[in-house]
């Protein structure tokens, strides 16, 4: 089992950057695929990106590709989401999620077993 706590959200102007962090506790962190999702008011939770167990592979949604970067530090049990060139439509609560499945490429929210509480990101125009 793993517990997740996000941090780093806030208010930023369009074109700016933020770095979100997700701290994990529990055993075998390096055996979990880690992902970021986001949810805007009135919308469903949306996949942002996922990183493989070792961090060697990543995948992103088309809406953030080229602007966002996921990384992880297994020794520190941390996952990061670097967000650049932020747009007002990136405004949402951002969640990190973990899954200990046989595949790292998991993009559906319902397939993730563990979730953080979320951190608010607001991008002003």
Chimera marker file (.cmm) of the C-alpha trace (Angstrom):
<marker_set name="trace">
<marker id="1" x="0.000" y="0.000" z="0.000" r="1" g="1" b="0" radius="0.5"/>
<marker id="2" x="1.139" y="3.563" z="-0.692" r="1" g="1" b="0" radius="0.5"/>
<marker id="3" x="0.010" y="6.963" z="0.551" r="1" g="1" b="0" radius="0.5"/>
<marker id="4" x="0.354" y="10.013" z="-1.676" r="1" g="1" b="0" radius="0.5"/>
<marker id="5" x="0.524" y="13.719" z="-0.835" r="1" g="1" b="0" radius="0.5"/>
<marker id="6" x="0.683" y="16.406" z="-3.522" r="1" g="1" b="0" radius="0.5"/>
<marker id="7" x="2.101" y="19.890" z="-3.105" r="1" g="1" b="0" radius="0.5"/>
<marker id="8" x="3.232" y="22.827" z="-5.183" r="1" g="1" b="0" radius="0.5"/>
<marker id="9" x="-0.028" y="24.119" z="-6.575" r="1" g="1" b="0" radius="0.5"/>
<marker id="10" x="-0.923" y="27.771" z="-6.673" r="1" g="1" b="0" radius="0.5"/>
<marker id="11" x="-1.863" y="30.756" z="-8.776" r="1" g="1" b="0" radius="0.5"/>
<marker id="12" x="0.241" y="31.592" z="-11.818" r="1" g="1" b="0" radius="0.5"/>
<marker id="13" x="-0.167" y="33.817" z="-14.855" r="1" g="1" b="0" radius="0.5"/>
<marker id="14" x="-0.580" y="32.364" z="-18.310" r="1" g="1" b="0" radius="0.5"/>
<marker id="15" x="2.785" y="31.491" z="-19.782" r="1" g="1" b="0" radius="0.5"/>
<marker id="16" x="4.272" y="30.796" z="-16.381" r="1" g="1" b="0" radius="0.5"/>
<marker id="17" x="5.528" y="27.605" z="-14.781" r="1" g="1" b="0" radius="0.5"/>
<marker id="18" x="4.817" y="25.481" z="-11.739" r="1" g="1" b="0" radius="0.5"/>
<marker id="19" x="6.336" y="22.309" z="-10.380" r="1" g="1" b="0" radius="0.5"/>
<marker id="20" x="4.085" y="19.899" z="-8.564" r="1" g="1" b="0" radius="0.5"/>
<marker id="21" x="5.441" y="17.292" z="-6.211" r="1" g="1" b="0" radius="0.5"/>
<marker id="22" x="3.946" y="14.038" z="-5.003" r="1" g="1" b="0" radius="0.5"/>
<marker id="23" x="5.435" y="12.436" z="-1.914" r="1" g="1" b="0" radius="0.5"/>
<marker id="24" x="4.813" y="8.748" z="-1.433" r="1" g="1" b="0" radius="0.5"/>
<marker id="25" x="5.066" y="6.662" z="1.684" r="1" g="1" b="0" radius="0.5"/>
<marker id="26" x="4.918" y="2.923" z="1.941" r="1" g="1" b="0" radius="0.5"/>
<marker id="27" x="6.878" y="0.049" z="0.549" r="1" g="1" b="0" radius="0.5"/>
<marker id="28" x="8.024" y="-0.838" z="-2.927" r="1" g="1" b="0" radius="0.5"/>
<marker id="29" x="7.522" y="2.612" z="-4.436" r="1" g="1" b="0" radius="0.5"/>
<marker id="30" x="9.661" y="1.687" z="-7.440" r="1" g="1" b="0" radius="0.5"/>
<marker id="31" x="7.175" y="-1.030" z="-8.377" r="1" g="1" b="0" radius="0.5"/>
<marker id="32" x="4.366" y="1.484" z="-8.923" r="1" g="1" b="0" radius="0.5"/>
<marker id="33" x="3.540" y="3.208" z="-12.153" r="1" g="1" b="0" radius="0.5"/>
<marker id="34" x="2.852" y="6.831" z="-11.252" r="1" g="1" b="0" radius="0.5"/>
<marker id="35" x="0.534" y="9.220" z="-13.019" r="1" g="1" b="0" radius="0.5"/>
<marker id="36" x="-0.879" y="12.706" z="-12.837" r="1" g="1" b="0" radius="0.5"/>
<marker id="37" x="-4.527" y="13.470" z="-13.489" r="1" g="1" b="0" radius="0.5"/>
<marker id="38" x="-6.470" y="16.692" z="-13.256" r="1" g="1" b="0" radius="0.5"/>
<marker id="39" x="-10.061" y="17.670" z="-12.751" r="1" g="1" b="0" radius="0.5"/>
<marker id="40" x="-11.591" y="21.015" z="-13.606" r="1" g="1" b="0" radius="0.5"/>
<marker id="41" x="-14.926" y="22.137" z="-12.130" r="1" g="1" b="0" radius="0.5"/>
<marker id="42" x="-17.813" y="20.361" z="-13.799" r="1" g="1" b="0" radius="0.5"/>
<marker id="43" x="-15.545" y="18.061" z="-15.787" r="1" g="1" b="0" radius="0.5"/>
<marker id="44" x="-14.399" y="14.478" z="-15.485" r="1" g="1" b="0" radius="0.5"/>
<marker id="45" x="-10.968" y="13.574" z="-14.190" r="1" g="1" b="0" radius="0.5"/>
<marker id="46" x="-8.518" y="13.788" z="-17.073" r="1" g="1" b="0" radius="0.5"/>
<marker id="47" x="-5.293" y="11.919" z="-17.690" r="1" g="1" b="0" radius="0.5"/>
<marker id="48" x="-2.225" y="14.190" z="-17.824" r="1" g="1" b="0" radius="0.5"/>
<marker id="49" x="0.740" y="11.833" z="-17.948" r="1" g="1" b="0" radius="0.5"/>
<marker id="50" x="2.287" y="8.636" z="-16.631" r="1" g="1" b="0" radius="0.5"/>
<marker id="51" x="5.797" y="7.479" z="-15.829" r="1" g="1" b="0" radius="0.5"/>
<marker id="52" x="7.151" y="3.949" z="-15.717" r="1" g="1" b="0" radius="0.5"/>
<marker id="53" x="8.547" y="2.222" z="-12.665" r="1" g="1" b="0" radius="0.5"/>
<marker id="54" x="12.164" y="3.236" z="-13.321" r="1" g="1" b="0" radius="0.5"/>
<marker id="55" x="11.278" y="6.573" z="-14.880" r="1" g="1" b="0" radius="0.5"/>
<marker id="56" x="12.664" y="5.614" z="-18.232" r="1" g="1" b="0" radius="0.5"/>
<marker id="57" x="9.391" y="5.917" z="-20.095" r="1" g="1" b="0" radius="0.5"/>
<marker id="58" x="6.692" y="8.538" z="-20.050" r="1" g="1" b="0" radius="0.5"/>
<marker id="59" x="3.491" y="9.275" z="-21.898" r="1" g="1" b="0" radius="0.5"/>
<marker id="60" x="1.381" y="12.427" z="-21.977" r="1" g="1" b="0" radius="0.5"/>
<marker id="61" x="-2.003" y="13.577" z="-23.106" r="1" g="1" b="0" radius="0.5"/>
<marker id="62" x="-2.012" y="15.599" z="-26.297" r="1" g="1" b="0" radius="0.5"/>
<marker id="63" x="-3.187" y="18.662" z="-24.396" r="1" g="1" b="0" radius="0.5"/>
<marker id="64" x="0.022" y="18.877" z="-22.338" r="1" g="1" b="0" radius="0.5"/>
<marker id="65" x="2.593" y="17.184" z="-24.569" r="1" g="1" b="0" radius="0.5"/>
<marker id="66" x="5.625" y="19.381" z="-25.042" r="1" g="1" b="0" radius="0.5"/>
<marker id="67" x="4.721" y="21.598" z="-22.073" r="1" g="1" b="0" radius="0.5"/>
<marker id="68" x="4.607" y="19.209" z="-19.106" r="1" g="1" b="0" radius="0.5"/>
<marker id="69" x="7.268" y="16.772" z="-17.917" r="1" g="1" b="0" radius="0.5"/>
<marker id="70" x="6.911" y="13.968" z="-15.383" r="1" g="1" b="0" radius="0.5"/>
<marker id="71" x="9.893" y="12.696" z="-13.462" r="1" g="1" b="0" radius="0.5"/>
<marker id="72" x="10.462" y="10.525" z="-10.417" r="1" g="1" b="0" radius="0.5"/>
<marker id="73" x="13.111" y="9.918" z="-7.785" r="1" g="1" b="0" radius="0.5"/>
<marker id="74" x="12.653" y="6.418" z="-6.427" r="1" g="1" b="0" radius="0.5"/>
<marker id="75" x="15.239" y="6.906" z="-3.684" r="1" g="1" b="0" radius="0.5"/>
<marker id="76" x="13.219" y="9.828" z="-2.324" r="1" g="1" b="0" radius="0.5"/>
<marker id="77" x="9.841" y="8.293" z="-3.193" r="1" g="1" b="0" radius="0.5"/>
<marker id="78" x="8.896" y="11.420" z="-5.109" r="1" g="1" b="0" radius="0.5"/>
<marker id="79" x="7.139" y="12.152" z="-8.379" r="1" g="1" b="0" radius="0.5"/>
<marker id="80" x="7.184" y="15.556" z="-10.033" r="1" g="1" b="0" radius="0.5"/>
<marker id="81" x="5.173" y="17.349" z="-12.684" r="1" g="1" b="0" radius="0.5"/>
<marker id="82" x="6.974" y="20.268" z="-14.279" r="1" g="1" b="0" radius="0.5"/>
<marker id="83" x="4.422" y="22.478" z="-16.013" r="1" g="1" b="0" radius="0.5"/>
<marker id="84" x="5.622" y="25.138" z="-18.442" r="1" g="1" b="0" radius="0.5"/>
<marker id="85" x="3.807" y="27.526" z="-20.753" r="1" g="1" b="0" radius="0.5"/>
<marker id="86" x="0.712" y="27.252" z="-18.618" r="1" g="1" b="0" radius="0.5"/>
<marker id="87" x="-2.654" y="28.168" z="-20.079" r="1" g="1" b="0" radius="0.5"/>
<marker id="88" x="-5.932" y="29.145" z="-18.382" r="1" g="1" b="0" radius="0.5"/>
<marker id="89" x="-7.382" y="25.818" z="-19.519" r="1" g="1" b="0" radius="0.5"/>
<marker id="90" x="-4.797" y="24.041" z="-17.355" r="1" g="1" b="0" radius="0.5"/>
<marker id="91" x="-6.679" y="25.295" z="-14.301" r="1" g="1" b="0" radius="0.5"/>
<marker id="92" x="-7.755" y="22.261" z="-12.275" r="1" g="1" b="0" radius="0.5"/>
<marker id="93" x="-7.109" y="20.209" z="-9.190" r="1" g="1" b="0" radius="0.5"/>
<marker id="94" x="-4.131" y="17.994" z="-9.931" r="1" g="1" b="0" radius="0.5"/>
<marker id="95" x="-3.864" y="14.504" z="-8.480" r="1" g="1" b="0" radius="0.5"/>
<marker id="96" x="-1.100" y="11.971" z="-8.435" r="1" g="1" b="0" radius="0.5"/>
<marker id="97" x="-1.999" y="8.309" z="-8.619" r="1" g="1" b="0" radius="0.5"/>
<marker id="98" x="-0.205" y="4.999" z="-8.215" r="1" g="1" b="0" radius="0.5"/>
<marker id="99" x="-0.791" y="1.523" z="-9.551" r="1" g="1" b="0" radius="0.5"/>
<marker id="100" x="1.143" y="-1.678" z="-9.041" r="1" g="1" b="0" radius="0.5"/>
<marker id="101" x="0.047" y="-3.510" z="-12.140" r="1" g="1" b="0" radius="0.5"/>
<marker id="102" x="1.876" y="-5.489" z="-14.754" r="1" g="1" b="0" radius="0.5"/>
<marker id="103" x="1.933" y="-2.563" z="-17.172" r="1" g="1" b="0" radius="0.5"/>
<marker id="104" x="3.194" y="0.964" z="-16.598" r="1" g="1" b="0" radius="0.5"/>
<marker id="105" x="1.086" y="2.429" z="-19.409" r="1" g="1" b="0" radius="0.5"/>
<marker id="106" x="-2.156" y="3.054" z="-17.534" r="1" g="1" b="0" radius="0.5"/>
<marker id="107" x="-4.188" y="6.064" z="-18.586" r="1" g="1" b="0" radius="0.5"/>
<marker id="108" x="-7.645" y="5.336" z="-17.169" r="1" g="1" b="0" radius="0.5"/>
<marker id="109" x="-8.398" y="6.792" z="-13.750" r="1" g="1" b="0" radius="0.5"/>
<marker id="110" x="-10.460" y="3.801" z="-12.675" r="1" g="1" b="0" radius="0.5"/>
<marker id="111" x="-7.417" y="1.544" z="-13.036" r="1" g="1" b="0" radius="0.5"/>
<marker id="112" x="-5.464" y="3.367" z="-10.331" r="1" g="1" b="0" radius="0.5"/>
<marker id="113" x="-5.659" y="2.059" z="-6.787" r="1" g="1" b="0" radius="0.5"/>
<marker id="114" x="-4.103" y="4.930" z="-4.845" r="1" g="1" b="0" radius="0.5"/>
<marker id="115" x="-4.695" y="8.670" z="-5.003" r="1" g="1" b="0" radius="0.5"/>
<marker id="116" x="-3.499" y="11.799" z="-3.324" r="1" g="1" b="0" radius="0.5"/>
<marker id="117" x="-5.797" y="14.523" z="-2.024" r="1" g="1" b="0" radius="0.5"/>
<marker id="118" x="-5.042" y="16.889" z="-4.894" r="1" g="1" b="0" radius="0.5"/>
<marker id="119" x="-3.499" y="20.326" z="-5.245" r="1" g="1" b="0" radius="0.5"/>
<marker id="120" x="-5.162" y="23.311" z="-6.900" r="1" g="1" b="0" radius="0.5"/>
<marker id="121" x="-3.545" y="24.949" z="-9.923" r="1" g="1" b="0" radius="0.5"/>
<marker id="122" x="-5.055" y="28.191" z="-11.162" r="1" g="1" b="0" radius="0.5"/>
<marker id="123" x="-3.784" y="29.896" z="-14.298" r="1" g="1" b="0" radius="0.5"/>
<marker id="124" x="-4.927" y="33.459" z="-14.828" r="1" g="1" b="0" radius="0.5"/>
<marker id="125" x="-5.181" y="35.041" z="-18.252" r="1" g="1" b="0" radius="0.5"/>
<link id1="1" id2="2" r="1" g="1" b="0" radius="0.2"/>
<link id1="2" id2="3" r="1" g="1" b="0" radius="0.2"/>
<link id1="3" id2="4" r="1" g="1" b="0" radius="0.2"/>
<link id1="4" id2="5" r="1" g="1" b="0" radius="0.2"/>
<link id1="5" id2="6" r="1" g="1" b="0" radius="0.2"/>
<link id1="6" id2="7" r="1" g="1" b="0" radius="0.2"/>
<link id1="7" id2="8" r="1" g="1" b="0" radius="0.2"/>
<link id1="8" id2="9" r="1" g="1" b="0" radius="0.2"/>
<link id1="9" id2="10" r="1" g="1" b="0" radius="0.2"/>
<link id1="10" id2="11" r="1" g="1" b="0" radius="0.2"/>
<link id1="11" id2="12" r="1" g="1" b="0" radius="0.2"/>
<link id1="12" id2="13" r="1" g="1" b="0" radius="0.2"/>
<link id1="13" id2="14" r="1" g="1" b="0" radius="0.2"/>
<link id1="14" id2="15" r="1" g="1" b="0" radius="0.2"/>
<link id1="15" id2="16" r="1" g="1" b="0" radius="0.2"/>
<link id1="16" id2="17" r="1" g="1" b="0" radius="0.2"/>
<link id1="17" id2="18" r="1" g="1" b="0" radius="0.2"/>
<link id1="18" id2="19" r="1" g="1" b="0" radius="0.2"/>
<link id1="19" id2="20" r="1" g="1" b="0" radius="0.2"/>
<link id1="20" id2="21" r="1" g="1" b="0" radius="0.2"/>
<link id1="21" id2="22" r="1" g="1" b="0" radius="0.2"/>
<link id1="22" id2="23" r="1" g="1" b="0" radius="0.2"/>
<link id1="23" id2="24" r="1" g="1" b="0" radius="0.2"/>
<link id1="24" id2="25" r="1" g="1" b="0" radius="0.2"/>
<link id1="25" id2="26" r="1" g="1" b="0" radius="0.2"/>
<link id1="26" id2="27" r="1" g="1" b="0" radius="0.2"/>
<link id1="27" id2="28" r="1" g="1" b="0" radius="0.2"/>
<link id1="28" id2="29" r="1" g="1" b="0" radius="0.2"/>
<link id1="29" id2="30" r="1" g="1" b="0" radius="0.2"/>
<link id1="30" id2="31" r="1" g="1" b="0" radius="0.2"/>
<link id1="31" id2="32" r="1" g="1" b="0" radius="0.2"/>
<link id1="32" id2="33" r="1" g="1" b="0" radius="0.2"/>
<link id1="33" id2="34" r="1" g="1" b="0" radius="0.2"/>
<link id1="34" id2="35" r="1" g="1" b="0" radius="0.2"/>
<link id1="35" id2="36" r="1" g="1" b="0" radius="0.2"/>
<link id1="36" id2="37" r="1" g="1" b="0" radius="0.2"/>
<link id1="37" id2="38" r="1" g="1" b="0" radius="0.2"/>
<link id1="38" id2="39" r="1" g="1" b="0" radius="0.2"/>
<link id1="39" id2="40" r="1" g="1" b="0" radius="0.2"/>
<link id1="40" id2="41" r="1" g="1" b="0" radius="0.2"/>
<link id1="41" id2="42" r="1" g="1" b="0" radius="0.2"/>
<link id1="42" id2="43" r="1" g="1" b="0" radius="0.2"/>
<link id1="43" id2="44" r="1" g="1" b="0" radius="0.2"/>
<link id1="44" id2="45" r="1" g="1" b="0" radius="0.2"/>
<link id1="45" id2="46" r="1" g="1" b="0" radius="0.2"/>
<link id1="46" id2="47" r="1" g="1" b="0" radius="0.2"/>
<link id1="47" id2="48" r="1" g="1" b="0" radius="0.2"/>
<link id1="48" id2="49" r="1" g="1" b="0" radius="0.2"/>
<link id1="49" id2="50" r="1" g="1" b="0" radius="0.2"/>
<link id1="50" id2="51" r="1" g="1" b="0" radius="0.2"/>
<link id1="51" id2="52" r="1" g="1" b="0" radius="0.2"/>
<link id1="52" id2="53" r="1" g="1" b="0" radius="0.2"/>
<link id1="53" id2="54" r="1" g="1" b="0" radius="0.2"/>
<link id1="54" id2="55" r="1" g="1" b="0" radius="0.2"/>
<link id1="55" id2="56" r="1" g="1" b="0" radius="0.2"/>
<link id1="56" id2="57" r="1" g="1" b="0" radius="0.2"/>
<link id1="57" id2="58" r="1" g="1" b="0" radius="0.2"/>
<link id1="58" id2="59" r="1" g="1" b="0" radius="0.2"/>
<link id1="59" id2="60" r="1" g="1" b="0" radius="0.2"/>
<link id1="60" id2="61" r="1" g="1" b="0" radius="0.2"/>
<link id1="61" id2="62" r="1" g="1" b="0" radius="0.2"/>
<link id1="62" id2="63" r="1" g="1" b="0" radius="0.2"/>
<link id1="63" id2="64" r="1" g="1" b="0" radius="0.2"/>
<link id1="64" id2="65" r="1" g="1" b="0" radius="0.2"/>
<link id1="65" id2="66" r="1" g="1" b="0" radius="0.2"/>
<link id1="66" id2="67" r="1" g="1" b="0" radius="0.2"/>
<link id1="67" id2="68" r="1" g="1" b="0" radius="0.2"/>
<link id1="68" id2="69" r="1" g="1" b="0" radius="0.2"/>
<link id1="69" id2="70" r="1" g="1" b="0" radius="0.2"/>
<link id1="70" id2="71" r="1" g="1" b="0" radius="0.2"/>
<link id1="71" id2="72" r="1" g="1" b="0" radius="0.2"/>
<link id1="72" id2="73" r="1" g="1" b="0" radius="0.2"/>
<link id1="73" id2="74" r="1" g="1" b="0" radius="0.2"/>
<link id1="74" id2="75" r="1" g="1" b="0" radius="0.2"/>
<link id1="75" id2="76" r="1" g="1" b="0" radius="0.2"/>
<link id1="76" id2="77" r="1" g="1" b="0" radius="0.2"/>
<link id1="77" id2="78" r="1" g="1" b="0" radius="0.2"/>
<link id1="78" id2="79" r="1" g="1" b="0" radius="0.2"/>
<link id1="79" id2="80" r="1" g="1" b="0" radius="0.2"/>
<link id1="80" id2="81" r="1" g="1" b="0" radius="0.2"/>
<link id1="81" id2="82" r="1" g="1" b="0" radius="0.2"/>
<link id1="82" id2="83" r="1" g="1" b="0" radius="0.2"/>
<link id1="83" id2="84" r="1" g="1" b="0" radius="0.2"/>
<link id1="84" id2="85" r="1" g="1" b="0" radius="0.2"/>
<link id1="85" id2="86" r="1" g="1" b="0" radius="0.2"/>
<link id1="86" id2="87" r="1" g="1" b="0" radius="0.2"/>
<link id1="87" id2="88" r="1" g="1" b="0" radius="0.2"/>
<link id1="88" id2="89" r="1" g="1" b="0" radius="0.2"/>
<link id1="89" id2="90" r="1" g="1" b="0" radius="0.2"/>
<link id1="90" id2="91" r="1" g="1" b="0" radius="0.2"/>
<link id1="91" id2="92" r="1" g="1" b="0" radius="0.2"/>
<link id1="92" id2="93" r="1" g="1" b="0" radius="0.2"/>
<link id1="93" id2="94" r="1" g="1" b="0" radius="0.2"/>
<link id1="94" id2="95" r="1" g="1" b="0" radius="0.2"/>
<link id1="95" id2="96" r="1" g="1" b="0" radius="0.2"/>
<link id1="96" id2="97" r="1" g="1" b="0" radius="0.2"/>
<link id1="97" id2="98" r="1" g="1" b="0" radius="0.2"/>
<link id1="98" id2="99" r="1" g="1" b="0" radius="0.2"/>
<link id1="99" id2="100" r="1" g="1" b="0" radius="0.2"/>
<link id1="100" id2="101" r="1" g="1" b="0" radius="0.2"/>
<link id1="101" id2="102" r="1" g="1" b="0" radius="0.2"/>
<link id1="102" id2="103" r="1" g="1" b="0" radius="0.2"/>
<link id1="103" id2="104" r="1" g="1" b="0" radius="0.2"/>
<link id1="104" id2="105" r="1" g="1" b="0" radius="0.2"/>
<link id1="105" id2="106" r="1" g="1" b="0" radius="0.2"/>
<link id1="106" id2="107" r="1" g="1" b="0" radius="0.2"/>
<link id1="107" id2="108" r="1" g="1" b="0" radius="0.2"/>
<link id1="108" id2="109" r="1" g="1" b="0" radius="0.2"/>
<link id1="109" id2="110" r="1" g="1" b="0" radius="0.2"/>
<link id1="110" id2="111" r="1" g="1" b="0" radius="0.2"/>
<link id1="111" id2="112" r="1" g="1" b="0" radius="0.2"/>
<link id1="112" id2="113" r="1" g="1" b="0" radius="0.2"/>
<link id1="113" id2="114" r="1" g="1" b="0" radius="0.2"/>
<link id1="114" id2="115" r="1" g="1" b="0" radius="0.2"/>
<link id1="115" id2="116" r="1" g="1" b="0" radius="0.2"/>
<link id1="116" id2="117" r="1" g="1" b="0" radius="0.2"/>
<link id1="117" id2="118" r="1" g="1" b="0" radius="0.2"/>
<link id1="118" id2="119" r="1" g="1" b="0" radius="0.2"/>
<link id1="119" id2="120" r="1" g="1" b="0" radius="0.2"/>
<link id1="120" id2="121" r="1" g="1" b="0" radius="0.2"/>
<link id1="121" id2="122" r="1" g="1" b="0" radius="0.2"/>
<link id1="122" id2="123" r="1" g="1" b="0" radius="0.2"/>
<link id1="123" id2="124" r="1" g="1" b="0" radius="0.2"/>
<link id1="124" id2="125" r="1" g="1" b="0" radius="0.2"/>
</marker_set>
